[in-house]
Amino acid sequence: MNLVRTAMLLAFMTALFMGVGYLIGGQGGMMIALVVAAGMNFFSYWNSDKMVLSAYHAQLVDERNAPEFFTMIRDLSKNAGLPMPKVYIYDSPQPNAFATGRNPENAAVAASTGLLQQLSPEEVAGVMAHELAHIQNRDTLTMTITATLAGAISMLGNFAFLFGGHRENNNNPLGFIGVLVAMIVAPLAAMLVQMAISRTREYSADRRGAQICGNPLWLASALGKIAGAAQHIHNDDAERNPATGHMFIINPLSGERMDNLFSTHPDTGNRIAALQRMASEFGQASTGPVRADNAMRKSRSVPNAGWGRGGSQPPKGPWS
């Protein structure tokens, strides 16, 4: 059902983009918009992973400088039946993680220093299994396409603002009303579709990630801690690149917890509850509701290991 819903939303996004081009310039405008969108999608397909990793100053790691973390990803990838992705660590006190790449053969996962310092190895495994699930479900490519189309629709809305109101456009079938729709309604609709796709894919990745790591409660506990930390710890790189916020396991831009139309992620409490129900199906005992505020108090006692951009070695954890 989630796959069908995502396909329908992508189809609507594409139709919306073509419709904005038609409102601005008729059939000619629609064709120009199509060519521009194709070029943007082609560039994003091949370069989006490099752009995102560069934006967060992520460092490539291997068995020599992050043996426990690298081994964890390798074991989880085997559990998922996936090729080994490239493994990155980026320097941020906010615990979080994301995945990127156009397909499972050209994928990367990245974790923050805060994630590795503040969460247990089991919780880190749950988080990284979630990111591998995104790769397996090809969500990274889906979100790249939706982000590109949403950006293109906004760009066309700006064109409508700059050129649509200065003269009568005979190619515009709806005149000034069409310009207003292109300027305001279409970009807003594109943003809502992008958010809806992101939220749909998070629930699927939670469930598949729990299957990959073998214990839904590991991921449930991690989500509570990350959500609590996100309310108090800023991610400066994310604030400078807000369009990448939907890629993270928890929204890095704010601590919003409302499962509403404008949220890029589902409510963390709803996700935790779904994972706890899944644990019951597996016959695993739940330790009770995971509270983000309690997790946050615990995470504050973890010292800063001081590695990342400075080039020092990552800390060795107990995972083996």
N, C-alpha and C positions, 0 to 999 in steps of 0.2 A: 504493500500500500504506500509506504514512504517513497519507494522508487517511482511509482506512478504519479504521486503528488509532485515530486520534484520535477519530473518530466513535463507535467502540465504547467508548473510555474515557470520553467525555462521557456516553454513555448509561448506563454503569455508575455514574458519579458521580451522575447524576440519580436512578437507581434506589436508590442508597445513601442519598441524602438523604430520599427518600420512605420508605424502610425505617426510618430512624431515627425519623422522625415517627410511624410506625406502632408501633414498639417502645415509645415513650414514652406515646402516648395513643390507640392503636388507630386506627380510621379517622378519627375526629375529629382526632387529633393529626397524622395524615398530611395532611389537608386544610389545617389551620392552617399546617403547615410549607410546603406548596405556595404558599399565599398570601404568606407571609413571603419565601420565595425569589423569587417573582415580583417583589415590591416591591424587593428588594435588587438583582436583576438589572436592573430598569428604571432604577434610580438609577445603577448602575454603567455601564450602556450609554451614558447621556448625560453622565456627569460624571467617569468614570474618568481620562480624559486630563488634565483640569484638575487633579484631585487629585494625580496623580503629578508633573506638571510643577511644581506649587506646592510639593510636598514637597522637591523638589531645587532650588528657587529658580531655575529655568531662565529665561533671558532670551531673548525673541524677537529674532532678528536678520534682516537683509535685505541687499540689495546695497550699502547705504550703510555699514554698520558691520562687515560680514563678507563682502566681495565675493567672495573666492576660495572660501571654504567654501560660500556660498550658490550660487555658480555651479556648484560641484561637484555639489551636491544636485540642482540643476536638470538638469544633463547626465545624471546617473545616472537620474533619474526619467524622462527621455525615453527612455533606453536600455531601461528596464523597461516603458515604455508606461503609466506612472502619472501621475495628476495631481500637481502640485507640492505637497508637504506643507509645513506650517509648519516652520520651522527654529529650533531652540533651542540655546543653549549654557549649560551649568551649571558652576559653579566647583567643581572638585575636582582635586587633584593626581593622583588615580588615573585612568589612561587607561581609558575605558569609554564606552559609548553604549547608547541604548535607543530603541525606537519605541513609540508609543501611538496610540490613536484607534480609533473604532468601525468605520471602513471607510476605503477608499482616498481617498474624497472628504473625509474629516474626520480626517486623520492628521497626526502630527507626529513628527519625529526630533530627538533631542537628543544632543549630544556633550559630553564634559567638556573643560575647559581642558587637562587633562593629556593627553588624546588628541591634541589639535591641536598641543601643544608637543612631545610625545615621539615621535610617529610621523611617517613620511614622508608626503607627499601621496598616494602610491600606496597605502600601507597604510591611511590614513584613507578613501580611496575604497573599498577592500575592505570596511572595517567598515561604512561607511554604505550600501553596496550590500546587505550582509547585513541591515541594518535595513529597507531598502526591500523586501527579499524577504519579511520578516515582514508588512509591510503588504499586499503583493500576495497573500500566502497567507492573509490575514485572521487571522493568528496573534494579533494584539493583542486582537481581540475574543474569540477562543477562550480565551486566558489570563485575560482579565477574567472570563469566565463561570466558569472552573474555580476561580479564586481566590475568587470570590463564593460558589460552592457549597461549597467547602472551609471557608470562614469560617462559613457557615450551619450546616454539619454540626457544627463545633466548638461553635457557639453552642447547638445542640440538646443536645450532650453536656453542656454546663454546666447546662442546664435539668434534664437527667436527674439530675445530681449534686445540684442544689439541692432538687428536688421528688420525685425518684423513690424515694429511700430513706427518706423520713419516714413514709410511710403506704402501705398496700396499694392499689395502683392497679388497679381492676377492668378498666380499658381497656387495660392492658398485657398482651398475650397471653402473655408469657414471664416476667412478674414480675421478680424481682431480677436474673435472668440477662439479661433484656432491657435493664435499666438499665445493667448492666456493659458490654454490647455497645455501647450508645449512648454511654457515657462514654469508653470506651477504644478499642475495636476500630474503630468507624466513623470517628472523626477520624483515626486512624492510616491507615486504608485510603484516606480522602480525600486525605491528604497524599501518599501514595505514587502515587495516580492523577495528582494535579496534577504531581508531579515527572516521571512517565513521559510525560505529554503534552508538557511543556516540553522534555524531552530529545529526543523524537521530532521536534519542530518545528525544533530547532537544526540538525540534519543537513540538513533540507530547505532551510532558509534559507542555510546555508553554500553548498550547491550552486547555488541560484538566484542568490545574491549574487555568486558567482564568474562566473556567466554575465553578470550585469548589468554588472560592472566590466570584464570581459573577460580577467582574469588570476587564476586561483585562488591563485597564489603570493603575490599582494598580501595577500589575506585570511589565508593561512597564516602569513606573517611577522607580521602584526598580532596574530593570536591568540597567538603565542608571546610577543610583547612584553607584551601585556595580562595574560596569565596570570602572567608573571613579576612584573610590577608589583603585581598584586593580592595577592601573598603578603606584600608589604612596605609597601604604601601603603594606609592605611585610608580608607574613604569614610564619613565621619561621618553624613551624611544617610541612607545605606543602612543603617547600623547602627541608626538610629532608626526605619527603615521596612523591616524585614526581609521583609515580605510582597511587596515589589517586586523582590526579588533575582532572580527568574526572568526579569524583563523585559530584563536586560542581556545583552550579547553574551558576557561572562564573569561568573561569579558575583562580585559586589562584596563579599560578606560574608566570604570566606575564600579561601585558595589551594588548596582541595581539588582533587585531580587524579584521584581514584578514580572510575571509571565504575561506581558501585555503586547500589544501590536507593535510597539516601538523597541522591543528588546531583541538584541541579536542572539541571545542565548535563552533557553528555557529557564524557568525558576529553578535555582539550585535545590531547593527543598523538594520539588517535584521529581527532579532527577535522582536524588538520594532515595526517596521513597520507592521509586521504580526499581532501583538497584537492590534495595532491601527486600522487595517482593520477589525479585529474581533469586536472591540468596535463599529465601524460603523454599523456592522451587528446587534449588540445588540441595536443600537439606542442611544449609549452613546456618549456624546460630547467629542472630543479630545481637549486637551489644547495645541496641537501642538507637534512638535518633541521633544523628551526628549533628552537633551544634557548632556552627561556624565561629561563634564568639569564644567558646571554650578552646577550639583549635587555635584561634588567634592568640590567646593568652599563652598557650604552650609554645607557639612559634616564636614569640618575642624573646624567649630565653636562649635561642640558638645563636651562637656567635657568628659573625661574618667571617667566612673562611678566607676572604681576600684574594680570590682568584678569578680569572676571566680575562678582561682586556689587558691586564697588566702582564700577562704572559706566564704567570706562575702555574704550577701543576695543580690540577683539580684534586680535591681531597678524596681519599680512598674510603669508600663506605663498606658496610658489612655484607653487601650483596656479593654472592659468588656463584 
